[in-house]
Amino acid sequence: WHLEGRDWPAKVDAMADYARSIGPRTSLFVWGNTPFDYRTGMLYWALCPNESGEREILEQYWEHQVRHGAHIDHIITHWGDPGGCARNGCTIETAQRIHVDLLRRFRKVNPRIESSFSLWMLADPKFGKWPGYRSVTSLVEGGVLPEDVMLSVHAEHGMFNVGEVREIVAAGRRTGMWTWYCVNNEIIPSMFGRTLALTEFFASLPTDTGRL
């Protein structure tokens, strides 16, 4: 994916195009401030968007992701583990404004693209490292994210918070859910689906989850 001359990005685009041709929609998972520097081959954790040198690294990473916009229907921006920043005035509002900016960039390539802002572990003291985030109320009442931006909750290992979901819906926003360990082992590629894990997972959710 990262090496000069590799055709992996083109293959990903081709897979996305094929998926869309037979019906499914496609999503791109974008790390908010945890970038890969495609110029040097370095991976960085939790860079500061308000520091010029670090912002330069973030910008080239974001622009690399935007290039795939024509092939996808939806982006999810991810802000917890290993993201977050409390330097140079960064707050949860910083993350929201970056999401808005990224969505604008993607829509220049694909005007129909949709987006979700991931809530994964933002309220957790270990993983949630954006000052100012207290609960989902920080976002639904913050006035930064446009109304069409969905809020994506995490639902893995019994962590589904149906109260949080109901609060999002009551505020007039759409919400989504994402999980992992249901198809493969986190980031280890596989060609199989863990059907028993999927069955047990969805059976454990409240009955009104699909409607919400």
Solvent accessible surface area in square Angstrom, and as a share of the most:
residue,aa,sasa,rsa
1,W,68,0.24
2,H,77,0.34
3,L,121,0.60
4,E,174,0.78
5,G,78,0.75
6,R,128,0.47
7,D,80,0.41
8,W,102,0.36
9,P,29,0.18
10,A,63,0.49
11,K,101,0.43
12,V,42,0.24
13,D,24,0.12
14,A,60,0.46
15,M,114,0.51
16,A,13,0.10
17,D,62,0.32
18,Y,139,0.53
19,A,27,0.21
20,R,70,0.25
21,S,84,0.54
22,I,110,0.56
23,G,59,0.57
24,P,74,0.47
25,R,143,0.52
26,T,17,0.10
27,S,67,0.43
28,L,29,0.14
29,F,68,0.28
30,V,1,0.00
31,W,91,0.32
32,G,1,0.01
33,N,0,0.00
34,T,9,0.05
35,P,0,0.00
36,F,22,0.09
37,D,3,0.02
38,Y,45,0.17
39,R,135,0.49
40,T,91,0.53
41,G,46,0.44
42,M,103,0.46
43,L,105,0.52
44,Y,62,0.24
45,W,168,0.59
46,A,29,0.23
47,L,15,0.08
48,C,0,0.00
49,P,5,0.03
50,N,78,0.40
51,E,62,0.28
52,S,97,0.62
53,G,38,0.37
54,E,35,0.16
55,R,70,0.26
56,E,101,0.45
57,I,24,0.12
58,L,0,0.00
59,E,49,0.22
60,Q,32,0.14
61,Y,11,0.04
62,W,0,0.00
63,E,72,0.32
64,H,21,0.10
65,Q,10,0.04
66,V,10,0.06
67,R,165,0.60
68,H,12,0.05
69,G,0,0.00
70,A,55,0.42
71,H,46,0.20
72,I,10,0.05
73,D,25,0.13
74,H,19,0.09
75,I,0,0.00
76,I,23,0.12
77,T,0,0.00
78,H,8,0.04
79,W,1,0.00
80,G,0,0.00
81,D,45,0.23
82,P,19,0.12
83,G,3,0.03
84,G,4,0.04
85,C,8,0.05
86,A,75,0.58
87,R,110,0.40
88,N,88,0.45
89,G,64,0.62
90,C,3,0.02
91,T,50,0.29
92,I,11,0.06
93,E,73,0.33
94,T,24,0.14
95,A,0,0.00
96,Q,4,0.02
97,R,136,0.50
98,I,9,0.05
99,H,0,0.00
100,V,49,0.28
101,D,33,0.17
102,L,1,0.00
103,L,6,0.03
104,R,117,0.43
105,R,30,0.11
106,F,0,0.00
107,R,75,0.27
108,K,152,0.64
109,V,66,0.38
110,N,15,0.07
111,P,104,0.65
112,R,200,0.73
113,I,1,0.00
114,E,45,0.20
115,S,1,0.01
116,S,4,0.02
117,F,0,0.00
118,S,1,0.01
119,L,12,0.06
120,W,14,0.05
121,M,45,0.20
122,L,8,0.04
123,A,73,0.56
124,D,42,0.22
125,P,131,0.83
126,K,141,0.60
127,F,44,0.18
128,G,18,0.18
129,K,100,0.43
130,W,9,0.03
131,P,51,0.32
132,G,45,0.43
133,Y,25,0.10
134,R,180,0.66
135,S,47,0.30
136,V,3,0.02
137,T,44,0.25
138,S,14,0.09
139,L,0,0.00
140,V,28,0.16
141,E,136,0.61
142,G,38,0.37
143,G,75,0.72
144,V,23,0.13
145,L,6,0.03
146,P,52,0.32
147,E,152,0.68
148,D,62,0.32
149,V,1,0.00
150,M,23,0.10
151,L,0,0.00
152,S,4,0.03
153,V,4,0.02
154,H,13,0.06
155,A,2,0.01
156,E,11,0.05
157,H,139,0.62
158,G,81,0.78
159,M,72,0.32
160,F,32,0.13
161,N,77,0.40
162,V,34,0.20
163,G,43,0.41
164,E,40,0.18
165,V,4,0.03
166,R,111,0.41
167,E,66,0.29
168,I,0,0.00
169,V,56,0.32
170,A,92,0.72
171,A,54,0.42
172,G,67,0.64
173,R,24,0.09
174,R,125,0.46
175,T,24,0.14
176,G,26,0.25
177,M,65,0.29
178,W,37,0.13
179,T,39,0.23
180,W,68,0.24
181,Y,59,0.23
182,C,13,0.08
183,V,79,0.45
184,N,41,0.21
185,N,86,0.44
186,E,70,0.31
187,I,151,0.77
188,I,103,0.52
189,P,120,0.75
190,S,36,0.23
191,M,198,0.88
192,F,120,0.50
193,G,40,0.38
194,R,102,0.37
195,T,100,0.58
196,L,126,0.63
197,A,21,0.16
198,L,50,0.25
199,T,89,0.52
200,E,106,0.47
201,F,25,0.10
202,F,112,0.47
203,A,83,0.65
204,S,86,0.55
205,L,24,0.12
206,P,48,0.30
207,T,147,0.86
208,D,29,0.15
209,T,24,0.14
210,G,79,0.75
211,R,183,0.67
212,L,31,0.15
